[in-house]
Amino acid sequence: MLEQGITYNTTMGLVAGAIMLLLVVFARAVQRPDRSSVDGWGWMFVSLGLVLAITGTHMTLTWPLEQIPVEGVACCAADNVAFGEPAMLFGLLVVFAGIALIRGERLAFERGVPFDVVSTVRPMLYAGAFGGIGLVLIGVAGVEFGMWGPPPPDEPIARLMGESILERFYVAGAYIITGIAAMVAPFAPEHRIVGRIFAGATLVGGMMWTFLGITLFYGHIGFFPH
């Protein structure tokens, strides 16, 4: 049996946040009438999506995923479900969305027709909407089953929270808000209110995952050597 400690949900959280924040910037950029090529954006999504897809796939296929025994740590046997599977799914969708952007723009240029960004990526958005339902369920289940229980007191940032329930609801909120963004994404371009919900949820969720990833980097480096 392979015993695998959770060591790279750090990068997964940071990259997930980066993708969401850059998606907001990308959505605004492509709406400009004088926009330039989206080729660079496509390669950016491919590269970041690969990070999520590779790490998520490895974490998903490592079963059971067991945390190195640490007293007081409530996780992490189910992290391959909560972190690995969503990262694998959305990572692959982001990779193929980036490829579709690159290929679609080149075909449109060769044919001399305008490039429709929304139609190109909409199939991935529909697939991501189903994944969004899963994210909401993960957020609820994580609280219900105590997955994000009190963090180890030796961790530099976690010890500031003590027995507070702030962390578990923060993580659950990140999942639920991201899930909402994914579920409404296919319908955002045609509906102003839905578009605002998507933009707001993506922006807030992206900031939450980015902050979580940064704190995980600091906390894991400060905790695991002990």
N, C-alpha and C positions, 0 to 999 in steps of 0.2 A: 504494500500500500504506500503510495507516494504522499508524504506529508509536506504540504506547501503552505508556508506562511504568507500572509497578505502583505506584499511589499510594493506592488505597483498599482494599487488603486489610487496612489498619489497622482501619477501621470494621467491615468484614465479620467480622474475628476477634473484635472487642469485642462486637458485637451477637450473634454466635453464642454466645459465652460467657454473655452476659446472658440469652438465651432459655433456655439449659439450666439455669442457676441458678434463674431464676424458675419454670421448669417444676417443679423440686423443691419450691419453696415452694407453688406452685399445687396440686400433688398432695396436699400435706399439708392445705392450706386446704379443699379440697373434701371431705375425709374427716370434717371436723367436723360433728357433728349440727346445730349452730346456725349453719351457714355462711350468709353473706349472698349477694347476687346475684353471679354470675360475669360480669356484663356488663362491668365494668371490666377484668377479666382478658382477656376476649375482645378488647376494643379495644387492649389492650396488645400482645397477640400479633399482631394485625393490623398495628399500626404498626411493630413490630420486624421482622415478617416481610416487610413491604414494603421495608424497607431492604436486607435480604438479597436479595429477589427482583429489585429494580431494579438494584442494583450487580452481582449475579451474572449477570443476563441481559445487561447491557451488556458485562461482561467475557467472557462465553461467546461472544457474537456478534462480538467483535473478534478476527478471525482472519486471519493469525497474530498472536498477542500477543507483541510484542517488547520486551524491556527496553532502555531507552536504554543504549547501550554504556558499561559501567563496568568497568574492569579489575578482575579478581579476583572478580566476581560470577558465581556458578555458575547462577543462575536467569535468566530467569523465563519462557522461551518457552512452557512448558506450564502456566503459572498459570491460564490460562482453563479448563483441564481440572481442575486440582487445587483451585483456589479458586472459579472462576466457576460451574462446573456444579453442584457440591454446594450452593453458596449459592443458586443459582436454584431447584433442586429443593426443598430444605428451606424456603427462604423462602416459596415458593408454598404448600407444605403447611401451614406455620404460619399464613399469611394465611387460608386456607380453614378451618383448624381454629378460628381465632378467630371467623370469621364463623358457623361452625356452632354454636359455643358461644352466641353472641349470639342467633341465630335460634332455636336449639333451646330455650333457656330461655324465650324469649317464647312459643313455641308451647305448651310445657308449662304455663306459667302460664295461658294462655288456655283450655286444655283442663282445667285443674284436676288435673293429674297430676304426680307427682314427676319431676324432671328427671334423666335418666340421663346423666351426663357421659361415662362410659366408652364407652357405646354410640354417643354422638354423635361422638366423635373417633377411634374405633377404625379406621374406613376409612383415615384419614390415617396412623394408626400402621402399618397393614399396608403402605401405600405407602412409608412412611419406612424400613421394615425392608429393602426392596430397596435403597434408597439407602444403608443402613448397610453392605451388602455392598460397595458401591462405595467407601465411605470406608476400609474395611479394605484393599482392594486399592490405593487411592491411597497409604495409609501405607506399605505394603510396597514398592510401586513407587518411591516417592520415595527410599527408602534404596537400593534395588537400582540405580537409574539415576543416583544422585548429584544429584537435583534440589535437595536441601537441603544443598549442599556448603558449604565454608567461607564464612562471610559476609564482606562487604567489611571490611577492617581499620579503615577510617576511621569506621565506624558506632560511635557512642558505647558501646552495650551489647555489640555483637557483638565488638568488639576485646578485651573482657574474656575472651572464650572462646578467642581465638587459634585454634589448629588443633584444638581439642577437637571430638569428635564429639557432644558433648552436645546441641547445637542440633538436628541432623538427627534424632536419636532422640527428642528432646522433641516435635518437630513430628509425626513419624511416630506417636508414642504418642498424641498428641491426636486424630489421625485414627482410629486403631484403637480407642481407648476410646470415642470418640463413635459409631463404627460399631457397636460391641457394644451400647451403650445403645439405638441405633435398632433393632437387630435383635431385642432382647428386649422392647422396649416394648409390643407388642401383647399379650404374654402375662403382663406384670407384674401386672395387677390381680387375677388369679385364683390366682397361685402366689406364696407368700411368699418362697421362695428367689430366684425369678426377679425378684420385686419388689425385693429387696435388691440384687441385681446391677444392676438398672436404676437404682435410686436412687444407688448408689455410683458407677457409671460416669458417670451424668449429672452428679453433683456434681463428681467429679474432672475429667471432661472440660470442664465449664463453667469451672472454675477455671483450667484449663490454657489454654483459648482466651481467657479474660479477661486473664490475665497476658500471653499472647502479643500480644494486641491493644494493651495498654498499652505494652509494650516496643517494638512496631512504631511507634506514634505517636512515641515519644521518639527511636527510632533513625532513622526516616525524616526527621524534622525536623532532626536533627543531622547526617545524612549528605548528603542531596540538595543543600543549598546549596553544598557544596564541588564 
